[in-house]
Amino acid sequence: MEGVNTWDIVHVPSKPRFPPDNQPTVNVFASAIDPKFANSIVRRLNQIAPLENLRHVKRVRKERLEGGKFQLSVILCLARDGEDHLKTIPADMLELTSSYQLSAFITKVCGFPASSKEEWEEQCKLWPTSYHPPTYNIDGITGFSEEDAQSVCSFTRFALQLAAISGVAQVHNAAVIVDPSVKQVIASACDDVFYGQTLTEKTNSHNSCHEQISHHHIDLNGAATQTAPCSNGKPNELKHHYGSVSCLHPWQWSKQQAYTNSCYWHPLRHAAIAAIEYSAARDRQLYPGPAQDIDGFSEMEQVQSSLEDSPLKRQKTAKDKDDARHEEDDNDRTLKLPRPYLCTGYDIYLVWEPCVMCAMALVHQRVRRIFFVFPNTHAGALGSVHRLQGEESLNHHYAVFRVMVPEESLAIVK
């Protein structure tokens, strides 16, 4: 928890960054081939040795030789770590090389897809690769405006304050879901996995604590108008209290005893997931179905923040808005609209980098951006241990940022 002198917002890329001329490489077996056999050889190679983890690497390389002639070379298969000779080629590959009289050699290719044109140009000096520029455009990756940066810092400060208020003797994680189009807090929560109280007592206590800062407002300059008490203690004094941060110890629940009448334990209620639940409860109140009873929610589903309308989440229901505008008065229009889809377009601010469970929950929620303060070296899913934001198989991707907080501002966590 080392601090810095000024606020800064750092983009966390989908894969580790390396200098363009010093990218990680892997060894492969390759061979020059006769062009007339290229199709047959490539089809066979794709069957016996598909390059599953090197899809960005082109299987065939075309080189210009002296005299204007061209030569084709093909990647045969991966070379295991430490292999420095050709005797370790798999048997089925030896059969192929023998059939086409191939002469195998070991060469290097880049182990990761290029994230920039400069990286791609360097990669192709070793072996040709494919380059696919990012297709999304999310504010902040190329820099924040002064107004947006102030807003990010303000909501980060609010998350730190929420964690400070909830953690009486220990440190907790806190999550704040924000609609960036109107700079409005949609929902907020802290780690909620364990309390030495009954469920009803816990709910009342949590709501009472939240009321201390939930009715805040972000002005046009992005500054929070209400603050929480701060401590002058140094953040590094908190290292003995991190055991209560759920995302730092996601498997801690397995060591806990079963439920008792005076104790409540829920291993899934990390701060991010609890905030998602409160956001969903808010949507059910703002956009009730025809047969829903708003008053039928339990205490755990009570809305945590303002119930004002959110234009960002409703932008995907523009047609329904037009239909409702012709049928109903402005006062009734909100109640007639279909419920927005989860947290589409929203941002979330976290004190600690989320674990894999919370990061995947935010993928399913279609969150737009994630901001966190402290890295999670134990189980972080967004840069410290894993990089879920770079998993190509996922059907949604968000941008991730770490907010560097000045040393004096970190003291409020205590």
Phi, psi and chi 1 to 4 in degrees:
 res  aa     phi    psi   chi1   chi2   chi3   chi4
   1 MET       -   50.3  -65.7  177.0   60.3      -
   2 GLU   -79.4  135.6  -63.0  179.6   -2.2      -
   3 GLY   -94.1  172.8      -      -      -      -
   4 VAL  -126.9  177.6  -66.5      -      -      -
   5 ASN   -86.6  -27.9  -65.2  -33.2      -      -
   6 THR  -134.9  160.5   59.4      -      -      -
   7 TRP   -68.8  141.2  -71.1   83.8      -      -
   8 ASP  -151.8  146.8 -166.4   14.0      -      -
   9 ILE  -118.4  116.4  -53.0  168.6      -      -
  10 VAL  -113.8  124.7 -179.7      -      -      -
  11 HIS   -72.2  132.4  176.0 -126.1      -      -
  12 VAL   -98.1  108.1 -178.2      -      -      -
  13 PRO   -68.9  165.7   25.9  -33.5      -      -
  14 SER   -73.5  -13.4   58.1      -      -      -
  15 LYS  -147.5  159.0   67.8  179.4 -177.6   68.1
  16 PRO   -58.7  143.1  -22.0   32.1      -      -
  17 ARG   -89.6  137.8  -76.8  178.6  173.7  164.6
  18 PHE  -132.4  153.3  -58.3   96.7      -      -
  19 PRO   -58.1  140.4  -23.0   32.5      -      -
  20 PRO   -53.4  -33.3  -26.4   35.4      -      -
  21 ASP   -94.6   10.4   57.9  -13.0      -      -
  22 ASN  -141.2   50.5 -169.6   26.7      -      -
  23 GLN   -85.6  149.2  -58.0  178.4   59.8      -
  24 PRO   -61.4  141.0  -20.8   32.1      -      -
  25 THR  -126.4  162.8   59.2      -      -      -
  26 VAL  -131.0  154.3  -64.3      -      -      -
  27 ASN   -88.8  141.8  -70.0  -24.9      -      -
  28 VAL  -137.0  156.3  -64.2      -      -      -
  29 PHE   -90.1  134.0  -71.1  112.8      -      -
  30 ALA  -137.4  169.6      -      -      -      -
  31 SER  -159.2  147.9  174.4      -      -      -
  32 ALA   -73.5  144.9      -      -      -      -
  33 ILE  -133.1  159.5   60.1  173.4      -      -
  34 ASP   -78.6  124.5 -170.6  -30.3      -      -
  35 PRO   -52.5  -31.2  -26.4   34.9      -      -
  36 LYS   -71.7  -16.0   65.4 -177.7  179.7 -178.9
  37 PHE  -103.6    4.9  -62.0  127.5      -      -
  38 ALA   -58.1  -48.8      -      -      -      -
  39 ASN   -62.0  -44.3  -70.3  -24.3      -      -
  40 SER   -64.5  -42.9  -59.9      -      -      -
  41 ILE   -66.2  -43.8  -67.5  174.8      -      -
  42 VAL   -65.3  -41.3  170.2      -      -      -
  43 ARG   -60.6  -43.1  -79.1 -161.8  -61.3  -93.6
  44 ARG   -67.1  -41.0 -179.2   57.6  179.0  156.3
  45 LEU   -63.3  -39.1  -73.3  173.2      -      -
  46 ASN   -64.7  -22.2  -72.0  -22.6      -      -
  47 GLN   -83.8  -45.8  -67.2  175.3   -9.8      -
  48 ILE   -93.9  -20.0   63.8  176.3      -      -
  49 ALA  -149.0   65.2      -      -      -      -
  50 PRO   -65.7  141.9   24.6  -33.5      -      -
  51 LEU   -90.3   70.5  -58.1  178.0      -      -
  52 GLU   -60.6  -41.2  -66.5  -66.5  -17.7      -
  53 ASN   -95.4    6.4  -63.3  -36.1      -      -
  54 LEU  -130.8   45.2  -66.5  174.7      -      -
  55 ARG   -65.6  -20.9  -65.3 -176.8  179.4  -86.0
  56 HIS   -78.7  -14.2   60.9  -73.1      -      -
  57 VAL   -90.3  129.9  179.1      -      -      -
  58 LYS   -75.8  136.6  -64.8 -175.2  177.8 -178.9
  59 ARG   -69.2  -34.6 -170.5  117.6 -147.6 -177.9
  60 VAL  -114.4  137.9  177.3      -      -      -
  61 ARG  -117.2  135.3  177.4  178.6   65.7 -177.4
  62 LYS  -113.0  120.2 -174.9  176.8 -178.1  179.8
  63 GLU  -118.1  144.4  -64.0  177.6  -74.3      -
  64 ARG   -91.1  126.6  179.7 -175.0  -68.6  -87.3
  65 LEU   -98.0  173.3  -57.3  178.5      -      -
  66 GLU   -64.0  139.8  -67.2 -177.7    2.3      -
  67 GLY    92.1    1.8      -      -      -      -
  68 GLY    87.6    0.1      -      -      -      -
  69 LYS   -81.0  158.9  -66.0 -175.9  178.3 -179.5
  70 PHE  -113.6  151.7  -70.0   91.9      -      -
  71 GLN  -131.3  136.0  176.4  178.5  -75.2      -
  72 LEU  -100.5  135.1  -66.4 -175.6      -      -
  73 SER  -126.0  149.0  -60.5      -      -      -
  74 VAL  -130.9  144.4   64.8      -      -      -
  75 ILE   -79.6  125.2  -65.5  177.1      -      -
  76 LEU   -83.7  -56.3  -59.8  176.3      -      -
  77 CYS  -167.5  171.4   61.8      -      -      -
  78 LEU   -70.5  148.8  -74.3  171.8      -      -
  79 ALA  -103.3  127.8      -      -      -      -
  80 ARG   -65.1  159.4  -62.9 -173.4 -177.9   90.2
  81 ASP   -58.4  133.0  -67.9  -20.8      -      -
  82 GLY    88.3   -6.1      -      -      -      -
  83 GLU   -75.6  127.0  -69.0 -177.7  -18.1      -
  84 ASP  -131.0   14.8   56.1   -0.5      -      -
  85 HIS  -147.4  171.6   53.5   78.7      -      -
  86 LEU   -91.3   -1.5  -55.5 -179.8      -      -
  87 LYS   -72.4  -12.3  -65.2 -179.3 -179.8  179.6
  88 THR   -95.0    8.0   54.2      -      -      -
  89 ILE   -63.8  133.9  -64.7  179.5      -      -
  90 PRO   -56.3  155.6  -23.2   32.8      -      -
  91 ALA   -61.8  -44.3      -      -      -      -
  92 ASP   -65.8  -28.0   49.6    0.3      -      -
  93 MET   -74.7  -35.9 -165.1   61.8   62.4      -
  94 LEU   -62.4  -36.5  -74.6  175.5      -      -
  95 GLU   -63.9  -41.3 -179.5 -179.2   -9.9      -
  96 LEU   -65.7  -45.5  179.4   67.9      -      -
  97 THR   -63.5  -34.3   58.2      -      -      -
  98 SER   -70.2  -39.7  176.8      -      -      -
  99 SER   -63.5  -38.6  -61.0      -      -      -
 100 TYR  -105.4    9.0  -69.2   95.4      -      -
 101 GLN    53.3   52.2  -61.1 -178.7  -11.8      -
 102 LEU   -89.0  148.2  -55.7 -179.5      -      -
 103 SER  -114.0  101.8  179.7      -      -      -
 104 ALA   -78.4  149.7      -      -      -      -
 105 PHE  -145.4  162.0   59.2   89.9      -      -
 106 ILE   -99.0  133.3  -67.5  179.3      -      -
 107 THR  -140.8  173.5 -172.3      -      -      -
 108 LYS  -110.6  144.2  -65.7 -177.4  179.9  -64.9
 109 VAL  -132.3  158.5  -60.4      -      -      -
 110 CYS   -73.2  138.1  -77.5      -      -      -
 111 GLY   -84.3  -12.3      -      -      -      -
 112 PHE  -131.0  150.3  -64.2   96.7      -      -
 113 PRO   -62.3  150.5  -18.4   30.2      -      -
 114 ALA   -73.2  136.8      -      -      -      -
 115 SER  -102.2   -2.5   59.4      -      -      -
 116 SER  -150.0  163.1   67.0      -      -      -
 117 LYS   -64.7  -34.0 -171.8  174.8 -179.8  179.8
 118 GLU   -64.5  -42.8  -69.0   74.1   19.2      -
 119 GLU   -62.4  -42.7  -72.5 -172.8    3.7      -
 120 TRP   -62.4  -42.2  173.4   67.9      -      -
 121 GLU   -62.4  -38.2  -69.5  174.0  -12.4      -
 122 GLU   -70.0  -38.3  -69.5  -65.7  -30.9      -
 123 GLN   -61.1  -41.2  -71.1 -174.8    1.1      -
 124 CYS   -68.5  -14.1  -68.7      -      -      -
 125 LYS   -70.9  -25.7  -66.4  178.4 -179.5  178.7
 126 LEU   -88.4  -52.9  -64.0  176.6      -      -
 127 TRP  -162.2  142.8 -167.3  -81.6      -      -
 128 PRO   -59.5  136.3  -23.6   33.6      -      -
 129 THR  -131.1  167.5   63.5      -      -      -
 130 SER   -95.1  149.5  -59.7      -      -      -
 131 TYR  -129.6  122.9  172.5   54.0      -      -
 132 HIS  -122.9  101.9  -58.2  -74.7      -      -
 133 PRO   -60.2  150.6  -19.9   31.9      -      -
 134 PRO   -57.0  137.9  -23.5   33.1      -      -
 135 THR   -95.9  -10.7   56.2      -      -      -
 136 TYR   -95.0  157.2   56.2   84.4      -      -
 137 ASN  -132.9   99.8 -177.7   17.3      -      -
 138 ILE  -115.0  126.7  -60.0  179.3      -      -
 139 ASP   -56.0  136.1  -66.7  -19.9      -      -
 140 GLY   112.5  -32.5      -      -      -      -
 141 ILE   -63.6  -36.4  -68.6 -178.5      -      -
 142 THR  -102.8   14.6   57.7      -      -      -
 143 GLY   121.8  149.5      -      -      -      -
 144 PHE  -104.9  146.1  -70.8   84.6      -      -
 145 SER   -71.1  164.9   66.7      -      -      -
 146 GLU   -61.9  -40.0 -178.3  177.2   -5.4      -
 147 GLU   -65.5  -44.2  179.5 -178.2   -6.2      -
 148 ASP   -66.8  -38.5  -71.3  -20.8      -      -
 149 ALA   -63.1  -41.1      -      -      -      -
 150 GLN   -63.9  -38.2  -70.6  178.9   -6.1      -
 151 SER   -65.5  -43.6  178.2      -      -      -
 152 VAL   -60.9  -44.2  168.5      -      -      -
 153 CYS   -64.0  -37.3  -64.7      -      -      -
 154 SER   -66.4  -45.3  178.8      -      -      -
 155 PHE   -69.9  -32.0  -74.6  119.4      -      -
 156 THR   -64.3  -43.1  -60.7      -      -      -
 157 ARG   -61.8  -37.8 -172.4 -178.5  -64.4  109.0
 158 PHE   -64.7  -40.5  174.6   54.1      -      -
 159 ALA   -63.4  -40.8      -      -      -      -
 160 LEU   -63.0  -40.4  -69.6  168.7      -      -
 161 GLN   -63.9  -41.2  -66.4  166.6   -2.4      -
 162 LEU   -63.5  -41.0 -174.1   59.4      -      -
 163 ALA   -65.7  -36.2      -      -      -      -
 164 ALA   -67.9  -39.2      -      -      -      -
 165 ILE   -72.1  -37.5  -70.6  179.2      -      -
 166 SER   -75.4  -31.9   66.3      -      -      -
 167 GLY   -93.7   96.0      -      -      -      -
 168 VAL   -71.1  -49.6  177.9      -      -      -
 169 ALA  -116.8  -15.1      -      -      -      -
 170 GLN  -131.3  165.5  -69.2 -176.5  -44.7      -
 171 VAL   -86.7  138.0  177.9      -      -      -
 172 HIS  -125.1  161.8  -68.3 -101.2      -      -
 173 ASN   -86.3  154.8 -157.7   -0.5      -      -
 174 ALA  -137.2  147.1      -      -      -      -
 175 ALA  -131.8  136.8      -      -      -      -
 176 VAL  -131.0  117.5  179.4      -      -      -
 177 ILE   -93.4  129.6  -61.8  176.6      -      -
 178 VAL  -128.7  140.0  171.8      -      -      -
 179 ASP   -90.8  105.0  178.8  -10.6      -      -
 180 PRO   -69.6  -18.2   26.4  -33.9      -      -
 181 SER   -70.6  -27.2   67.5      -      -      -
 182 VAL  -123.7    5.8  -69.0      -      -      -
 183 LYS    52.0   52.8  -64.8 -177.1  173.3   61.3
 184 GLN  -123.2  134.5  173.2 -168.9  -28.8      -
 185 VAL   -74.6  122.6  172.8      -      -      -
 186 ILE   -88.2  -43.5  -59.6  -57.7      -      -
 187 ALA  -159.8  156.8      -      -      -      -
 188 SER  -150.2  153.0   59.9      -      -      -
 189 ALA  -161.8  162.9      -      -      -      -
 190 CYS  -118.4  172.5  -63.5      -      -      -
 191 ASP   -51.3  132.4  -76.4  -28.2      -      -
 192 ASP  -133.2   28.1 -156.5   18.4      -      -
 193 VAL   -83.7  -25.5  -63.0      -      -      -
 194 PHE  -147.8  130.5  177.1   78.0      -      -
 195 TYR  -142.9  143.8  -77.1   83.6      -      -
 196 GLY   -85.9   45.7      -      -      -      -
 197 GLN  -139.6  167.7  -58.4  168.1  -52.2      -
 198 THR   -73.1  167.5   63.2      -      -      -
 199 LEU   -61.1  -42.4 -178.8   59.7      -      -
 200 THR   -66.6  -43.5  -58.7      -      -      -
 201 GLU   -63.3  -39.0  -69.4  172.3  -16.2      -
 202 LYS   -63.4  -42.8 -178.4 -158.6   71.3   62.9
 203 THR   -64.3  -45.5  -57.2      -      -      -
 204 ASN   -63.8  -39.7  -67.0  -23.7      -      -
 205 SER   -65.9  -41.9  174.3      -      -      -
 206 HIS   -66.5  -41.4 -179.5   76.9      -      -
 207 ASN   -65.6  -38.3  -71.0  -18.8      -      -
 208 SER   -64.5  -41.4  174.3      -      -      -
 209 CYS   -65.7  -40.0  173.9      -      -      -
 210 HIS   -67.1  -31.0 -179.3   82.2      -      -
 211 GLU   -62.2  -20.3  -72.5  175.0   -2.5      -
 212 GLN   -64.2  -28.0  -61.9 -178.2   51.4      -
 213 ILE  -135.4    1.6   54.5  177.2      -      -
 214 SER   -74.4  -23.4   62.8      -      -      -
 215 HIS   -95.1   42.2  -61.2  -65.3      -      -
 216 HIS   -89.1  171.0   78.0  -64.9      -      -
 217 HIS  -141.6  142.3  174.1   71.9      -      -
 218 ILE  -101.8  119.6  -57.0  -61.8      -      -
 219 ASP   -81.5 -176.1   61.4   24.8      -      -
 220 LEU   -66.1  -20.9  -66.0  178.5      -      -
 221 ASN   -90.1    2.0  -66.8  -37.0      -      -
 222 GLY    78.9   19.3      -      -      -      -
 223 ALA  -103.6  135.6      -      -      -      -
 224 ALA   -75.1  134.3      -      -      -      -
 225 THR   -89.3   -7.6   58.1      -      -      -
 226 GLN  -127.7  138.1 -176.7  161.1  -19.7      -
 227 THR  -124.5  167.9   59.1      -      -      -
 228 ALA  -109.6  159.8      -      -      -      -
 229 PRO   -59.5  141.5  -20.7   31.3      -      -
 230 CYS  -112.4  153.3  -62.2      -      -      -
 231 SER  -110.7  152.1  168.6      -      -      -
 232 ASN   -91.0    2.9  -67.2  -35.1      -      -
 233 GLY   -66.7  152.3      -      -      -      -
 234 LYS   -82.1  138.6  -65.0 -177.3  179.0  179.3
 235 PRO   -59.9  -31.0  -22.9   32.9      -      -
 236 ASN   -70.0   -8.5   57.0   14.8      -      -
 237 GLU   -76.2   -8.0  -64.5  175.2   -3.9      -
 238 LEU   -89.4   -0.3  -59.2  174.6      -      -
 239 LYS   -61.1  -23.7   61.1 -177.2  179.0 -179.9
 240 HIS   -84.6   -2.0  -60.7  -62.4      -      -
 241 HIS  -113.5    9.0  -55.8  -76.8      -      -
 242 TYR   -75.2   -8.6  -64.4  162.0      -      -
 243 GLY   -60.9  -19.8      -      -      -      -
 244 SER   -91.9   -0.3   58.2      -      -      -
 245 VAL   -81.7  111.1  179.3      -      -      -
 246 SER   -60.0  -43.4  -62.0      -      -      -
 247 CYS   -69.3  -23.0  -78.4      -      -      -
 248 LEU   -74.0  -27.4  -66.5 -177.3      -      -
 249 HIS  -134.3   67.8  -53.6  -78.9      -      -
 250 PRO   -65.5  -18.8   22.4  -32.7      -      -
 251 TRP  -101.7   12.3  -69.4   99.6      -      -
 252 GLN   -64.1  -26.7 -174.3  172.3 -116.3      -
 253 TRP   -59.9  -29.8   62.2  -89.6      -      -
 254 SER   -67.9  -17.0   61.7      -      -      -
 255 LYS   -95.1   -2.5  -57.4  177.5 -177.5  178.2
 256 GLN   -88.7  155.1  -57.6  -61.6  -37.3      -
 257 GLN   -77.9  167.7  -62.9  179.9   -9.7      -
 258 ALA   -69.4  173.6      -      -      -      -
 259 TYR   -60.3  147.9  -64.5   88.9      -      -
 260 THR  -131.6  171.7   65.3      -      -      -
 261 ASN   -66.8  -25.1  -67.4  -27.7      -      -
 262 SER  -108.4    8.9   59.9      -      -      -
 263 CYS  -136.7  139.8  174.9      -      -      -
 264 TYR  -121.0  127.8  170.6   78.0      -      -
 265 TRP  -136.4  125.8  177.2  -96.4      -      -
 266 HIS  -138.0  106.1 -163.4  -49.1      -      -
 267 PRO   -68.4  -13.5   24.9  -34.6      -      -
 268 LEU   -95.8  -11.8  -59.0 -177.8      -      -
 269 ARG   -86.6   63.0  -72.8 -171.5   61.8   80.7
 270 HIS   -71.8  165.5  -66.4 -160.8      -      -
 271 ALA   -56.5  -46.2      -      -      -      -
 272 ALA   -62.9  -42.5      -      -      -      -
 273 ILE   -70.7  -37.2  -65.9  179.4      -      -
 274 ALA   -63.6  -40.8      -      -      -      -
 275 ALA   -64.8  -37.9      -      -      -      -
 276 ILE   -60.8  -41.5  -72.1  171.2      -      -
 277 GLU   -62.7  -43.1  179.7 -179.1  -10.2      -
 278 TYR   -66.6  -35.7  -65.0  136.3      -      -
 279 SER   -63.8  -39.8  175.9      -      -      -
 280 ALA   -66.0  -39.1      -      -      -      -
 281 ALA   -63.4  -38.3      -      -      -      -
 282 ARG   -61.2  -43.9  173.4 -173.8 -176.8  -85.8
 283 ASP   -62.9  -38.7  -78.2  -10.2      -      -
 284 ARG   -65.2  -30.6  -72.3 -165.1  -68.1  -91.0
 285 GLN   -78.6  -39.2  -72.6 -168.0  -24.2      -
 286 LEU   -74.4  -33.6  -81.2  175.1      -      -
 287 TYR  -128.9   66.4  -53.9   93.2      -      -
 288 PRO   -69.9  145.9   27.5  -35.0      -      -
 289 GLY   -74.4  170.8      -      -      -      -
 290 PRO   -63.4  -25.4   20.9  -32.2      -      -
 291 ALA  -112.9   15.3      -      -      -      -
 292 GLN   -90.9  146.1  -83.1 -172.4  -50.3      -
 293 ASP  -109.7  109.6 -179.0    7.9      -      -
 294 ILE   -60.9  -33.2  -61.0  178.1      -      -
 295 ASP   -79.4    2.3  -63.9  -32.4      -      -
 296 GLY   -90.0    5.7      -      -      -      -
 297 PHE   -78.5  151.1  -63.5  126.1      -      -
 298 SER   -79.3  171.9   65.0      -      -      -
 299 GLU   -63.1  -31.4  -72.5 -176.6  -17.0      -
 300 MET   -69.2  -14.7  -71.5  -62.4  -65.8      -
 301 GLU  -105.9   14.0  -65.9  176.5  -37.4      -
 302 GLN   -68.2  143.4  -67.4  -57.6  -46.9      -
 303 VAL   -68.1  138.2  175.6      -      -      -
 304 GLN   -96.2  -10.5  -68.8  -76.3  -58.6      -
 305 SER  -147.3 -170.1   61.4      -      -      -
 306 SER   -55.4  143.9  168.3      -      -      -
 307 LEU  -101.0   22.2  -65.4 -178.8      -      -
 308 GLU   -66.8  155.4  -63.8  176.5    4.7      -
 309 ASP   -68.9  155.8 -159.0    2.9      -      -
 310 SER  -123.9  108.4  170.7      -      -      -
 311 PRO   -65.9  -29.7   21.9  -32.4      -      -
 312 LEU   -65.5  -45.2 -178.0   59.0      -      -
 313 LYS   -72.4  -21.3  -71.5 -170.2   69.0  175.3
 314 ARG   -92.9    1.0  -70.2  170.9   49.8 -156.1
 315 GLN   -69.1  -20.5   65.1 -175.9    0.0      -
 316 LYS   -83.0   -3.0  -60.3 -171.4   70.6  172.3
 317 THR  -120.1   40.1   60.0      -      -      -
 318 ALA   -61.7  -40.3      -      -      -      -
 319 LYS   -63.1  -42.7 -179.6  178.4 -177.5  -59.7
 320 ASP   -66.6  -32.5  -59.3  -72.4      -      -
 321 LYS   -63.8  -42.9  -73.0  172.3   61.6  177.7
 322 ASP   -64.4  -41.9  -67.5  -22.7      -      -
 323 ASP   -62.7  -43.0  -66.2  -18.3      -      -
 324 ALA   -68.7  -32.3      -      -      -      -
 325 ARG   -63.5  -32.8 -172.9  176.8  -64.6  109.4
 326 HIS   -79.3  -21.2  -67.4  -64.4      -      -
 327 GLU   -99.6  -30.6  -63.8  175.6    1.6      -
 328 GLU  -127.8  163.2  -56.0  -66.0  -22.6      -
 329 ASP   -74.2  164.5  -65.6  -28.9      -      -
 330 ASP   -59.3  -33.1  -69.7  -19.7      -      -
 331 ASN   -69.7  -26.0  -66.5  -26.0      -      -
 332 ASP  -102.3   -7.3  -62.0  -30.0      -      -
 333 ARG   -61.4  -41.8  177.0  165.4   51.8   85.8
 334 THR   -60.6  -40.0  -60.1      -      -      -
 335 LEU   -71.1  -19.3  -62.6  178.6      -      -
 336 LYS   -93.0  -12.6  -63.6  -61.8 -177.7 -179.7
 337 LEU   -77.6  147.2  -68.8  175.1      -      -
 338 PRO   -66.6  153.7   24.5  -34.3      -      -
 339 ARG   -65.2  135.5 -172.4  177.7  -57.3  155.7
 340 PRO   -62.6  163.5  -19.3   31.5      -      -
 341 TYR   -88.2   98.7 -172.9   69.2      -      -
 342 LEU    53.1 -133.9  -54.2  175.9      -      -
 343 CYS  -106.6   33.8  -67.8      -      -      -
 344 THR   -55.5  125.9  -60.6      -      -      -
 345 GLY    84.0   -1.1      -      -      -      -
 346 TYR   -89.1  162.6  -75.9  172.9      -      -
 347 ASP  -109.0  155.7  -63.2  -22.5      -      -
 348 ILE  -132.8  136.7 -174.3  168.3      -      -
 349 TYR  -112.0  127.3  -66.1   79.1      -      -
 350 LEU  -126.1  145.4  -63.4  159.2      -      -
 351 VAL   -72.9  -42.9  175.4      -      -      -
 352 TRP  -114.9  147.5 -100.4  -89.2      -      -
 353 GLU   -55.4  132.9  176.7 -172.8   -7.4      -
 354 PRO   -73.2  157.3   27.9  -35.6      -      -
 355 CYS   -79.2  179.1   62.0      -      -      -
 356 VAL   -63.3  -40.5  171.7      -      -      -
 357 MET   -59.8  -47.3  178.0 -178.6   71.5      -
 358 CYS   -70.0  -38.7  -66.8      -      -      -
 359 ALA   -63.4  -39.6      -      -      -      -
 360 MET   -69.1  -36.9  -86.5  -56.3  -57.6      -
 361 ALA   -60.8  -36.7      -      -      -      -
 362 LEU   -74.0  -27.1  -65.2  171.3      -      -
 363 VAL   -63.8  -48.2  168.5      -      -      -
 364 HIS   -64.7  -26.2  -67.0  -51.7      -      -
 365 GLN   -82.2   -8.0  -72.9  -68.3  -48.6      -
 366 ARG    64.2   36.5  -56.9  -61.0 -170.7  -94.0
 367 VAL   -63.4  145.8  166.1      -      -      -
 368 ARG   -87.8  -45.5  178.2  170.6  173.6 -103.8
 369 ARG  -141.3  147.3  -61.7 -176.0  -60.4 -172.5
 370 ILE  -122.1  130.0  -63.6  177.5      -      -
 371 PHE  -119.2  132.3  -61.2   87.8      -      -
 372 PHE  -138.2  159.5   67.1   86.1      -      -
 373 VAL   -97.9  -54.5  177.8      -      -      -
 374 PHE  -105.4  134.5  -56.8  127.1      -      -
 375 PRO   -70.2  152.2   25.3  -33.2      -      -
 376 ASN  -110.4   89.2  178.8   -6.6      -      -
 377 THR   -72.6  -11.9   57.6      -      -      -
 378 HIS   -84.1  -46.7  -63.3  -83.8      -      -
 379 ALA  -149.5   28.3      -      -      -      -
 380 GLY   -65.6  135.3      -      -      -      -
 381 ALA  -101.2   -4.0      -      -      -      -
 382 LEU  -125.5   39.9  -57.6  179.2      -      -
 383 GLY   140.3  -35.5      -      -      -      -
 384 SER   -77.6  -46.6  -64.7      -      -      -
 385 VAL  -117.7  -50.2  179.6      -      -      -
 386 HIS  -118.8  169.5  -51.4  -76.0      -      -
 387 ARG  -132.4   77.1  -71.8 -177.0 -174.9 -100.2
 388 LEU   -63.0  -28.9 -157.7   66.4      -      -
 389 GLN   -66.7  -14.1   68.9  -89.3   36.7      -
 390 GLY  -103.6    7.1      -      -      -      -
 391 GLU   -76.6  108.8  179.3   55.1   53.3      -
 392 GLU   -66.5  -25.2  -64.7 -179.4    0.5      -
 393 SER   -73.8  -13.1   61.9      -      -      -
 394 LEU   -74.4  148.9  -61.7  178.8      -      -
 395 ASN   -91.2    4.5   61.6   -6.5      -      -
 396 HIS  -148.8  141.9  174.1   74.2      -      -
 397 HIS  -133.0  136.5  -63.0   87.6      -      -
 398 TYR  -115.4  162.9   38.3   58.7      -      -
 399 ALA   -91.1  143.9      -      -      -      -
 400 VAL  -122.0  136.8  179.8      -      -      -
 401 PHE  -135.8  142.7  -57.5   88.5      -      -
 402 ARG  -104.1  130.8 -178.4 -176.9  175.0 -171.3
 403 VAL   -96.4  116.0 -177.3      -      -      -
 404 MET   -84.3  118.7  -50.1  -60.0  -68.8      -
 405 VAL  -106.4  135.7 -179.6      -      -      -
 406 PRO   -58.1  150.7  -23.4   33.4      -      -
 407 GLU   -54.5  -43.1 -176.5   73.6   26.1      -
 408 GLU   -67.8  -29.0   60.3  -87.6   14.0      -
 409 SER   -77.3  -23.7  -61.8      -      -      -
 410 LEU   -70.2  -20.4  -69.3  179.7      -      -
 411 ALA   -62.7  -21.4      -      -      -      -
 412 ILE   -69.2  -17.9   65.8  174.7      -      -
 413 VAL   -62.4  -34.2 -179.4      -      -      -
 414 LYS   -74.7      - -173.5  174.0 -178.3  179.7
